[in-house]
Amino acid sequence: METFQLLSNGGVKFNKGKYKKDVSLFTETRRPPSTSHGDLPTELDFFKYARSSSEKRKYSSIPTQQQNVEWKGDEDEDDDHVAEQSQEANSLIAKHRVTVKGNDIPNPVGSFEVLREKYHISNQLFQNLSKSGYRHPTSIQSHAVPIMMNSRDLAAISPTGTGKTLSYLLPILARLQAPISSMKNEAYLGVRALVVVPTRELAYQIYNESLKLTQGRNWRTIMFTKATANTLAVKEVRDKVDVIISTPLRLVASLRAGIIDLQNIRHLVLDEADRLFDKEFFSQTQEIITYCNHPGVQKAVFSATLPAGAEKIAMEMLQDPIRIVVGLKDTPLPLIHQSLTYVADDQSKLPSLLGHFARPYNPPILIFTSTQIRASSLAEELVMSGIPNVDCLHAGMTQKERDESVGRMRQGKSWIMVTTEVMARGMDFKGVREVINYDFPTSVQSYVHRIGRTGRAGREGKATTFFTDEDAPFLKSIANVIMQSGQTVPDWIIKLPKPSKMKRKAMGKVKRPETVNDARNIGRQDAIRKRDIIAASKRRKINTISQAGQQKSHKISEVTSADGSS
Ligand SMILES: Nc1ncnc2c1ncn2[C@@H]1O[C@H](COP(=O)(O)OP(=O)(O)OP(=O)(O)O)[C@@H](O)[C@H]1O
């Protein structure tokens, strides 16, 4: 039986009757005969342009709906080529659900070839795109790359797994033109581009992506770590670096220590921007922005989610920005089949999960828990239950352990990865088939990012969220997200009252047992109690013996003193 059905007992079911019209868009009869990807409405298929041009033509017969477009193109350009270009631009926008706002918005492009011609992208970079398997831009790339090539500040919101990384790496490298090592001009000395992300794992992933794009030339991209920070303390070394990818904490420490400067940064990207603007990182992010004080610095923020508060902060830091939203804001891709599973209480989760693994399942699977201890404890339980290839990753592990864990996942050695919020954002393990929220997510954004680890690069995925009685007050918020992405939830969930702002803030902060299997704790507690009882009884015995000894010697001394001897 399908895992989806198993886990959605009492949870979400896709009502095919009610959504007959939408379902018809996904059925074989509507699909062009030889297309393997024809199962999405065009405006929701953000990878459409990342496929071959022949397939592209086949798609054009599929009707589009829900166009939500604000288009302010380069209206004053008038040559034939541009007219054609604008037509293509308009059709690109119309085919995808894209909202673009701002002044003088550059036209989007439908192919990397057009990008190369229009913006003189180097042959090397172009070849590296193709070597990496990138033949056609995704929706966000079609729109964001021209905007960034035109030196404009940008706020880009596009669903998880739709290629945001390339949307900024490509224009950054194209605009830097050549590695600093091959430039004569002193004015260019010093790091010229900076990408800031919330986790080290993500920084490393982006670093690897940039290595793919910079192959064949002497570009120096640095992943900022303790070791590289020390090397960069030497000015001559620092002057030869083109791009830095870093987490905020490490960078701020070096900035404060005066061992790095960002005065020459021309391109600053905040990826997972809403996370960088939240409490934990906000002051460090602001400090970094302040240090990037080159008058011509271009700033861009990217994320799959940008709640109103974070968006306000972003818009204030950007100059005359353009804002793009691909799809619906804060909404997962319809490629991810979502379900909610009622599990009553925390103790019922483990049996439910083990029941899931007792039937055929599709690895790799990512399981999210709320704390590091619970992640370790769940991984331990799964191993002890005989589930093969279980792995664990959380921020409490050493960096070496974390790196090895990510490595095993990339090599396909891990089938089930138990983790925490640290893996929720940006991590791109292409083949993840399923995400299980063992512990309820802490916010709508956390939900969107967690489940976005599956259904990437145009693939389908499955996401299951366990909820207990204690999570019920927050269910409505997640149900809304599920409905927004075109799937259904049971009526009783829809009828739940909308949680207040205060309540939403408390989401996911439910007090949970420290470990996932209380039974084991009870065992442990009993053992500890038994050990304490035995120890106490031993102490009592020893005390009694020593007291008896003392009394005996007291009597003897009384006797001896009565005798007058010592
Ligand atoms: N033009 C393209 N053609 C084919 N594949 C692409 C293209 N652009 C990106 N990809 C692939 O899509 C996957 C997702 O890309 P990426 O990690 O940049 O997504 P994202 O939008 O940043 O996701 P998230 O919001 O989770 O960070 C990657 O495996 C990447 O290699």
The ligand as an SDF file (V2000), in Angstrom:
LIG
                    3D

 31 33  0  0  0  0  0  0  0  0999 V2000
   18.5140   25.5400  -15.2310 N   0  0  0  0  0  0  0  0  0  0  0  0
   18.5330   24.3930  -14.5910 C   0  0  0  0  0  0  0  0  0  0  0  0
   18.3630   23.2360  -15.2510 N   0  0  0  0  0  0  0  0  0  0  0  0
   18.3610   22.0430  -14.5990 C   0  0  0  0  0  0  0  0  0  0  0  0
   18.5460   21.9130  -13.2820 N   0  0  0  0  0  0  0  0  0  0  0  0
   18.7220   23.0300  -12.5780 C   0  0  0  0  0  0  0  0  0  0  0  0
   18.7380   24.3290  -13.1810 C   0  0  0  0  0  0  0  0  0  0  0  0
   18.9550   25.2330  -12.2170 N   0  0  0  0  0  0  0  0  0  0  0  0
   19.0730   24.5590  -11.0600 C   0  0  0  0  0  0  0  0  0  0  0  0
   18.9390   23.2420  -11.2650 N   0  0  0  0  0  0  0  0  0  0  0  0
   19.0050   22.1730  -10.2370 C   0  0  0  0  0  0  0  0  0  0  0  0
   17.8640   22.3260   -9.4110 O   0  0  0  0  0  0  0  0  0  0  0  0
   18.1550   21.9250   -8.0730 C   0  0  0  0  0  0  0  0  0  0  0  0
   17.6670   22.9800   -7.0910 C   0  0  0  0  0  0  0  0  0  0  0  0
   18.4260   24.1510   -7.2370 O   0  0  0  0  0  0  0  0  0  0  0  0
   18.7050   25.1170   -5.9900 P   0  0  0  0  0  0  0  0  0  0  0  0
   19.3190   24.3560   -4.8740 O   0  0  0  0  0  0  0  0  0  0  0  0
   19.4150   26.2980   -6.5030 O   0  0  0  0  0  0  0  0  0  0  0  0
   17.2000   25.4740   -5.5900 O   0  0  0  0  0  0  0  0  0  0  0  0
   16.6710   26.6250   -4.6440 P   0  0  0  0  0  0  0  0  0  0  0  0
   15.5730   27.2840   -5.3500 O   0  0  0  0  0  0  0  0  0  0  0  0
   17.7950   27.4660   -4.1660 O   0  0  0  0  0  0  0  0  0  0  0  0
   16.0770   25.7650   -3.4360 O   0  0  0  0  0  0  0  0  0  0  0  0
   15.9260   26.1400   -1.8650 P   0  0  0  0  0  0  0  0  0  0  0  0
   14.8370   27.1520   -1.7470 O   0  0  0  0  0  0  0  0  0  0  0  0
   15.5760   24.8500   -1.2240 O   0  0  0  0  0  0  0  0  0  0  0  0
   17.2510   26.6900   -1.4330 O   0  0  0  0  0  0  0  0  0  0  0  0
   19.6610   21.7150   -8.0200 C   0  0  0  0  0  0  0  0  0  0  0  0
   19.9040   20.3430   -8.0060 O   0  0  0  0  0  0  0  0  0  0  0  0
   20.1810   22.3320   -9.2880 C   0  0  0  0  0  0  0  0  0  0  0  0
   21.3220   21.6680   -9.7570 O   0  0  0  0  0  0  0  0  0  0  0  0
  1  2  1  0
  2  3  1  0
  2  7  2  0
  3  4  2  0
  4  5  1  0
  5  6  2  0
  6  7  1  0
  6 10  1  0
  7  8  1  0
  8  9  2  0
  9 10  1  0
 10 11  1  0
 11 12  1  0
 11 30  1  0
 12 13  1  0
 13 14  1  0
 13 28  1  0
 14 15  1  0
 15 16  1  0
 16 17  2  0
 16 18  1  0
 16 19  1  0
 19 20  1  0
 20 21  2  0
 20 22  1  0
 20 23  1  0
 23 24  1  0
 24 25  2  0
 24 26  1  0
 24 27  1  0
 28 29  1  0
 28 30  1  0
 30 31  1  0
M  END
$$$$
